Amino acid sequence: MQIFEQVSALRSQVAAWKRAGYSIGFVPTMGNLHDGHLSLVKLAQQQCDKVLVSVFVNPMQFGPNEDFDSYPRTFESDQMKLASLQLDAVFYPSVDEMYPKGVCQTQVQVPEVLTGLLEGASRPGHFDGVTTVVCKLFNMVQPDKAVFGQKDYQQLVVIKTMVEDLALPIDIVAAPIGRDVDGLALSSRNQYLSVEQRVIAPKLHTLLQDIAVSIRSGNTNFSSLCETAGDALLDEGFDEIDYIVVCDANTLLPAHSFEDNIVILAVARLGKTRLLDNILLTK
């Protein structure tokens, strides 16, 4: 497994692969890898000849009161996990390598109709940081396919929109949510749960499943279903519900019927741990 820290060396290797006729798969990450990340890599390996993973904690997507400095950086452990998959290469750039002019530079912005709601409502500028760094990484790696997890559903929609709007020649592959045996969505945040909280956490997915069953049974009173689920989560021991909503799967605007694909999105807190989950319902 090769490790590249400079863009120039990365581009030389990618160019050599392309001359040899290999297809390139790409999985961008911020490190602190878990089995969910590794499932994205395995999916990319199934679909492409060569696969590259980036490990970069992106300062542009952190707000002024967020945890950029304390974000877990576990590159040695990440290397071992990726090497066990016989990965082809890792791109591990410094902040200066990614942003040689500093973070105040040309930015890529997807319209606020997608980025200003849900996660973006409480984190202004977050998705501008995501789209800017992902666009830069796409230009550096020039992959044929890039794999993103469905757990961060809004991010997935935002990235797809950016790729479509900018006519980037990249196929965005949505990977199913990796889950533990009890249904909890795999996340780096799970390591912060206490033993007691870890027992409660899977209830989030259970309640989303209940909403999905009700919708498929013909119940279109989405606001009532979500309110009931939120109350149930609080009764189960969750400390706060950021949101439980049913949205159009493409626009992320509130859904009022199940005539097109919809997504049930939820964020709830156990102590200081913020858990995200969703269920996509397709017609």
VOKE-987469 format. One record per residue (C-alpha): x, y, z; residue in one letter; residue number from 1. Coordinates in nm, 2 decimals, padded with zeros to 4 digits. Layout:
REM residues N
      px      py      pz  type  seq
       X       Y       Z     A  NUM
...
This chain:
REM residues 283
      px      py      pz  type  seq
   00.00   00.00   00.00     M    1
   00.15   00.33  -00.11     Q    2
   00.11   00.65   00.10     I    3
   00.12   00.99  -00.07     F    4
   00.15   01.32   00.11     E    5
   00.21   01.54  -00.19     Q    6
  -00.03   01.61  -00.47     V    7
   00.24   01.58  -00.73     S    8
   00.33   01.23  -00.64     A    9
  -00.03   01.13  -00.62     L   10
  -00.10   01.26  -00.96     R   11
   00.19   01.08  -01.11     S   12
   00.07   00.74  -00.98     Q   13
  -00.29   00.80  -01.09     V   14
  -00.17   00.90  -01.43     A   15
   00.03   00.58  -01.45     A   16
  -00.28   00.37  -01.35     W   17
  -00.49   00.55  -01.61     K   18
  -00.22   00.49  -01.89     R   19
  -00.24   00.12  -01.80     A   20
  -00.62   00.13  -01.85     G   21
  -00.72   00.09  -01.48     Y   22
  -01.04   00.23  -01.34     S   23
  -00.99   00.44  -01.03     I   24
  -01.21   00.42  -00.72     G   25
  -01.19   00.68  -00.44     F   26
  -01.31   00.70  -00.08     V   27
  -01.26   01.03   00.09     P   28
  -01.24   01.02   00.48     T   29
  -01.14   01.22   00.78     M   30
  -00.97   00.91   00.93     G   31
  -01.05   00.75   01.27     N   32
  -01.17   00.46   01.05     L   33
  -01.43   00.20   01.16     H   34
  -01.60  -00.09   00.99     D   35
  -01.84   00.15   00.82     G   36
  -01.55   00.32   00.64     H   37
  -01.40  -00.01   00.55     L   38
  -01.73  -00.13   00.39     S   39
  -01.70   00.18   00.16     L   40
  -01.35   00.07   00.06     V   41
  -01.47  -00.29  -00.01     K   42
  -01.75  -00.16  -00.23     L   43
  -01.50   00.05  -00.43     A   44
  -01.27  -00.25  -00.47     Q   45
  -01.56  -00.45  -00.61     Q   46
  -01.63  -00.19  -00.88     Q   47
  -01.28  -00.05  -00.97     C   48
  -00.93  -00.18  -01.05     D   49
  -00.74   00.06  -00.82     K   50
  -00.88   00.22  -00.51     V   51
  -00.74   00.52  -00.32     L   52
  -00.85   00.65   00.02     V   53
  -00.78   01.00   00.14     S   54
  -00.74   01.07   00.51     V   55
  -00.77   01.45   00.58     F   56
  -00.93   01.63   00.87     V   57
  -01.07   01.93   00.68     N   58
  -01.06   02.26   00.88     P   59
  -01.30   02.43   00.64     M   60
  -01.60   02.22   00.75     Q   61
  -01.56   02.29   01.12     F   62
  -01.73   02.59   01.28     G   63
  -01.56   02.82   01.53     P   64
  -01.70   02.63   01.83     N   65
  -01.65   02.28   01.69     E   66
  -01.39   02.02   01.77     D   67
  -01.13   02.05   01.49     F   68
  -00.83   02.05   01.73     D   69
  -00.97   01.76   01.93     S   70
  -01.10   01.56   01.64     Y   71
  -00.94   01.21   01.68     P   72
  -00.64   01.15   01.45     R   73
  -00.55   00.78   01.44     T   74
  -00.35   00.75   01.12     F   75
  -00.13   00.46   01.24     E   76
  -00.44   00.25   01.32     S   77
  -00.61   00.37   01.00     D   78
  -00.31   00.25   00.80     Q   79
  -00.32  -00.10   00.95     M   80
  -00.69  -00.13   00.88     K   81
  -00.65  -00.02   00.52     L   82
  -00.35  -00.24   00.46     A   83
  -00.55  -00.54   00.58     S   84
  -00.78  -00.48   00.28     L   85
  -00.49  -00.47   00.04     Q   86
  -00.57  -00.12  -00.05     L   87
  -00.37   00.03  -00.33     D   88
  -00.29   00.38  -00.20     A   89
  -00.37   00.64   00.07     V   90
  -00.35   01.01   00.02     F   91
  -00.25   01.18   00.35     Y   92
  -00.20   01.55   00.29     P   93
  -00.12   01.82   00.54     S   94
  -00.34   02.13   00.57     V   95
  -00.08   02.33   00.39     D   96
  -00.07   02.08   00.10     E   97
  -00.45   02.10   00.06     M   98
  -00.47   02.48   00.12     Y   99
  -00.14   02.64   00.03     P  100
  -00.30   02.98   00.03     K  101
  -00.49   02.92   00.35     G  102
  -00.85   02.83   00.39     V  103
  -00.97   03.17   00.27     C  104
  -00.96   03.08  -00.10     Q  105
  -01.19   03.00  -00.39     T  106
  -01.48   02.80  -00.26     Q  107
  -01.74   02.56  -00.41     V  108
  -02.09   02.63  -00.29     Q  109
  -02.40   02.42  -00.36     V  110
  -02.73   02.63  -00.34     P  111
  -02.85   02.70   00.01     E  112
  -03.18   02.53  -00.07     V  113
  -02.99   02.21  -00.01     L  114
  -02.72   02.32   00.23     T  115
  -02.91   02.56   00.46     G  116
  -03.15   02.31   00.61     L  117
  -03.12   02.01   00.84     L  118
  -02.75   01.98   00.93     E  119
  -02.67   02.31   00.76     G  120
  -02.93   02.50   00.96     A  121
  -02.72   02.47   01.28     S  122
  -02.38   02.46   01.10     R  123
  -02.36   02.76   00.86     P  124
  -02.07   02.72   00.61     G  125
  -02.02   02.35   00.69     H  126
  -02.13   02.22   00.35     F  127
  -01.93   02.49   00.18     D  128
  -01.62   02.34   00.35     G  129
  -01.73   01.99   00.25     V  130
  -01.79   02.07  -00.12     T  131
  -01.48   02.27  -00.15     T  132
  -01.25   02.00  -00.02     V  133
  -01.43   01.72  -00.20     V  134
  -01.41   01.91  -00.53     C  135
  -01.03   01.97  -00.47     K  136
  -00.98   01.60  -00.39     L  137
  -01.18   01.50  -00.70     F  138
  -00.95   01.72  -00.91     N  139
  -00.64   01.57  -00.75     M  140
  -00.74   01.21  -00.77     V  141
  -00.96   01.22  -01.09     Q  142
  -01.15   00.90  -01.00     P  143
  -01.40   00.72  -01.21     D  144
  -01.61   00.64  -00.91     K  145
  -01.63   00.79  -00.56     A  146
  -01.81   00.61  -00.27     V  147
  -02.00   00.79   00.00     F  148
  -02.20   00.64   00.28     G  149
  -02.58   00.69   00.30     Q  150
  -02.56   00.76   00.68     K  151
  -02.46   01.12   00.60     D  152
  -02.76   01.15   00.36     Y  153
  -02.77   01.52   00.32     Q  154
  -02.39   01.52   00.24     Q  155
  -02.45   01.25  -00.02     L  156
  -02.72   01.46  -00.19     V  157
  -02.51   01.78  -00.17     V  158
  -02.21   01.59  -00.33     I  159
  -02.43   01.44  -00.60     K  160
  -02.57   01.79  -00.68     T  161
  -02.22   01.94  -00.70     M  162
  -02.10   01.67  -00.94     V  163
  -02.41   01.71  -01.16     E  164
  -02.40   02.09  -01.16     D  165
  -02.03   02.11  -01.24     L  166
  -02.05   01.83  -01.50     A  167
  -01.77   01.63  -01.32     L  168
  -01.70   01.30  -01.49     P  169
  -01.74   01.10  -01.17     I  170
  -01.99   00.83  -01.08     D  171
  -02.11   00.88  -00.71     I  172
  -02.18   00.55  -00.55     V  173
  -02.41   00.55  -00.25     A  174
  -02.31   00.28   00.00     A  175
  -02.57   00.13   00.24     P  176
  -02.54   00.23   00.61     I  177
  -02.31   00.00   00.80     G  178
  -02.48  -00.12   01.12     R  179
  -02.38  -00.31   01.43     D  180
  -02.57  -00.63   01.51     V  181
  -02.83  -00.44   01.71     D  182
  -02.90  -00.20   01.43     G  183
  -02.70   00.10   01.55     L  184
  -02.54   00.29   01.26     A  185
  -02.17   00.27   01.27     L  186
  -02.00   00.60   01.35     S  187
  -01.69   00.73   01.50     S  188
  -01.91   00.91   01.75     R  189
  -02.02   00.57   01.90     N  190
  -01.70   00.54   02.09     Q  191
  -01.81   00.83   02.31     Y  192
  -02.12   00.65   02.44     L  193
  -02.12   00.51   02.79     S  194
  -02.21   00.15   02.85     V  195
  -02.56   00.26   02.95     E  196
  -02.60   00.49   02.65     Q  197
  -02.48   00.22   02.41     R  198
  -02.78   00.00   02.52     V  199
  -03.02   00.29   02.45     I  200
  -02.87   00.41   02.12     A  201
  -03.01   00.13   01.89     P  202
  -03.36   00.26   01.97     K  203
  -03.31   00.54   01.72     L  204
  -03.30   00.29   01.43     H  205
  -03.59   00.09   01.58     T  206
  -03.81   00.40   01.59     L  207
  -03.72   00.49   01.23     L  208
  -03.82   00.14   01.13     Q  209
  -04.15   00.19   01.30     D  210
  -04.21   00.51   01.10     I  211
  -04.12   00.33   00.78     A  212
  -04.36   00.05   00.85     V  213
  -04.64   00.30   00.92     S  214
  -04.57   00.49   00.59     I  215
  -04.56   00.17   00.39     R  216
  -04.90   00.08   00.55     S  217
  -05.05   00.40   00.41     G  218
  -05.00   00.65   00.70     N  219
  -04.91   00.98   00.54     T  220
  -04.94   01.19   00.85     N  221
  -04.57   01.23   00.86     F  222
  -04.55   01.51   01.12     S  223
  -04.76   01.30   01.37     S  224
  -04.54   00.99   01.31     L  225
  -04.22   01.19   01.37     C  226
  -04.36   01.36   01.68     E  227
  -04.46   01.03   01.83     T  228
  -04.12   00.88   01.75     A  229
  -03.95   01.18   01.91     G  230
  -04.15   01.14   02.23     D  231
  -04.08   00.77   02.24     A  232
  -03.70   00.83   02.21     L  233
  -03.71   01.08   02.50     L  234
  -03.90   00.81   02.70     D  235
  -03.63   00.56   02.61     E  236
  -03.36   00.78   02.76     G  237
  -03.24   01.01   02.48     F  238
  -03.16   01.36   02.61     D  239
  -03.26   01.57   02.31     E  240
  -03.41   01.53   01.96     I  241
  -03.25   01.77   01.70     D  242
  -03.50   01.66   01.43     Y  243
  -03.70   01.37   01.29     I  244
  -03.84   01.45   00.95     V  245
  -03.96   01.29   00.63     V  246
  -03.82   01.45   00.32     C  247
  -03.82   01.42  -00.05     D  248
  -03.52   01.20  -00.12     A  249
  -03.38   01.43  -00.39     N  250
  -03.46   01.78  -00.28     T  251
  -03.47   01.73   00.10     L  252
  -03.77   01.94   00.12     L  253
  -04.05   01.82   00.35     P  254
  -04.25   01.54   00.20     A  255
  -04.63   01.53   00.22     H  256
  -04.70   01.20   00.04     S  257
  -04.53   00.88  -00.06     F  258
  -04.56   00.93  -00.44     E  259
  -04.19   00.96  -00.49     D  260
  -03.88   00.84  -00.31     N  261
  -03.86   00.97   00.05     I  262
  -03.61   00.96   00.33     V  263
  -03.67   00.95   00.70     I  264
  -03.39   01.15   00.87     L  265
  -03.32   01.17   01.24     A  266
  -03.06   01.32   01.47     V  267
  -03.08   01.26   01.85     A  268
  -02.85   01.31   02.14     R  269
  -02.74   01.08   02.42     L  270
  -02.54   01.30   02.66     G  271
  -02.29   01.49   02.44     K  272
  -02.30   01.23   02.16     T  273
  -02.50   01.33   01.85     R  274
  -02.63   01.03   01.66     L  275
  -02.75   01.04   01.30     L  276
  -02.95   00.78   01.11     D  277
  -03.19   00.76   00.82     N  278
  -03.41   00.51   00.62     I  279
  -03.46   00.56   00.25     L  280
  -03.80   00.45   00.11     L  281
  -03.82   00.39  -00.26     T  282
  -04.13   00.35  -00.47     K  283
